[in-house]
Amino acid sequence: MNSVVCIKRVPETAEATLKIAPDGKKLEEENLVFSLNDADNYALEQALLLQEEFDGDVTVISVGPPETDEIIRMALAKGATNAIRIHHDDISKLDANAVASLLAEQIKDLDYDVVFTGAFASDDAFSLVGTMLAEKLEITHITMAIEMKQDDEDEAEISRELEGGLIAKYRIKFPAVITVQTGMNEPRYASILGIKRASQKEVDVVDDPTIPENKVQLEKISYPPEGKKAEILSGTPEETSSRLAEILKQKGII
Amino acid sequence: MHKLLIKNELLGCIQCGRCSAGCPVSLRTALSPRKLIYKNLRESKKLPKSQDIWSCTTCRTCQQRCPKGVSVMDYIIGLRSYQVERGKIEPTMRDALESILKHGNPWGRPREKRTQWIDDETDVRILAEGEETDVLLYVGCTPAYDPEIQKSTRALAKILNDADVDFAIIGNDESCCGNEVKRMGELGLFEMLVEENTALFKKYKFNTMITISPHCYNTFKNEYALDFEILHYTQFLKKLLDEGKLQISASIEKKVVFHDPCFLGKQNDEYDAPRELLKYLLTDEDNLLEFGRNRERSLCCEGGGGRMWLEVESESPRNAEIRIDDAKSIGAEVVATSCPFCQLTLNDAVKTTKSEDKIRVMDICSLIAENKFEETEMEE
């Protein structure tokens, strides 16, 4: 069975010092490290696990500038068989509908059973591309999958995690789009030698795609307003931790 | 016969079992180097897929004690490299390796925060490209990022300044040395770091490089082809003492035992420099105690070979806990060491054995700095 995995190159923002670019619409990229979107990494792993079980191709597809080839090569090193990059200089200017259209335009002609995407991208967190893509491909979809069990090549049992810790199980027939949450599996490591070898593999570049018009326009990015009740403790770890314990005791929390 | 077996002289193995007997983790994990070799020689067409190899701390005791010159540790690292190539490694090790590729350190911390150990009271010059210094202090990842070890890093900078050493650091452009990367079996990433670091060092002019961690010292000295002097900081400070540039007056009255780090001792034969520094610090030389297992027989703390990022399951106490119990039983009040990983594992063991009121773990540079700059604290 064949899978397609949609992947995105995103900045790692968890610990970085973020600066907003002068136009107020994107981040300064100079000191940022980019990598494969976390949820997409789990989506890719799920496709590779299926490939180990049922054989077939894993095609990774991404929209972005040439730098996107870094994460594509990583996916190829892990075992993806084919790669497509739809060229776009600045994906921060595309809305979810435009990205889904660009992806659908390429995927529609591929021979696939499942299309995996991450449940959301860590940079814009829209969680929209997967569902929009299913709509454009006119196939079914399931979002936020945390477990996938599969006995044959035509259907699968998918678990989704609901509020309150409930788990809902579904059976779906392929073809389908599945958006994957982090934690569904344990993504494998791409070794440097593997990545170097993968750079010999061909990436099919779509140079001049027709860019659909954005329906959502980004107005402005800003820092969150400083909370009035926040107190930042300063001092050595010993000082701040005992001060924190004191505060928690005072408030009756511990 | 697989090339890994031939390269590491496995055919010379006489199954004497000295490797397994000396292995510091064979008593608490399923790893038995002798058994591994036996099985592999019997089934020589394929390499064993055993997960036990990940317990290895790459302390090198097995290889050192083998009477037939079998490269037991190198063979285990080789087996790891095949598992790394298949991509199926423990997530904690995977994250450490990916972090080194992305951020230049295994701790998942951004490069821009590599110099945050420098506080307002620490005077350190950061080299710009082409600049010159006598001594380059290679800080290393753990001394740069770990809040506990940063204290030792600051202590060393203070000592160097006090001794008027012309020293500087690379700053945020400094990257992981790769010692643990190689031992985790990620040989491609190691080669990449060797190339990048060698090119980086060429951007500056200096005569000597000193490292805080024996792990960095080991790989720069033995596995890179660098054309400058490389010293562990204990060796450098000992040299300063001998030249009369560093003054240490004896002030420690407590009983101190030195824990030999594997990568300074059994892998690089440096047993004396740290002990001699300690002798200067003690009011009574007799207070420098020795573990039963010392020098080349030192019990590995289990911090090497990537084990800082991999906990092995065992019902037996950790080696670091055994070490702290041993230290208490000989009456030591301070365990001195000269390795960030040893310091962290031993410090944890002090907590897990509830020994905080009986024993302290101190890096030698912190002991010297306390002695020189805050003499009162030790006496409290």
Boltz contact constraints between the chains, C-beta under 6 A:
constraints:
  - contact:
      token1: [A, 15]
      token2: [B, 110]
      max_distance: 6.0
  - contact:
      token1: [A, 16]
      token2: [B, 110]
      max_distance: 6.0
  - contact:
      token1: [A, 31]
      token2: [B, 112]
      max_distance: 6.0
  - contact:
      token1: [A, 33]
      token2: [B, 102]
      max_distance: 6.0
  - contact:
      token1: [A, 78]
      token2: [B, 87]
      max_distance: 6.0
  - contact:
      token1: [A, 186]
      token2: [B, 91]
      max_distance: 6.0
  - contact:
      token1: [A, 188]
      token2: [B, 87]
      max_distance: 6.0
  - contact:
      token1: [A, 188]
      token2: [B, 88]
      max_distance: 6.0
  - contact:
      token1: [A, 189]
      token2: [B, 87]
      max_distance: 6.0
  - contact:
      token1: [A, 189]
      token2: [B, 89]
      max_distance: 6.0
  - contact:
      token1: [A, 189]
      token2: [B, 94]
      max_distance: 6.0
  - contact:
      token1: [A, 191]
      token2: [B, 84]
      max_distance: 6.0
  - contact:
      token1: [A, 191]
      token2: [B, 85]
      max_distance: 6.0
  - contact:
      token1: [A, 191]
      token2: [B, 188]
      max_distance: 6.0
  - contact:
      token1: [A, 192]
      token2: [B, 188]
      max_distance: 6.0
  - contact:
      token1: [A, 192]
      token2: [B, 189]
      max_distance: 6.0
  - contact:
      token1: [A, 192]
      token2: [B, 192]
      max_distance: 6.0
  - contact:
      token1: [A, 193]
      token2: [B, 188]
      max_distance: 6.0
  - contact:
      token1: [A, 237]
      token2: [B, 147]
      max_distance: 6.0
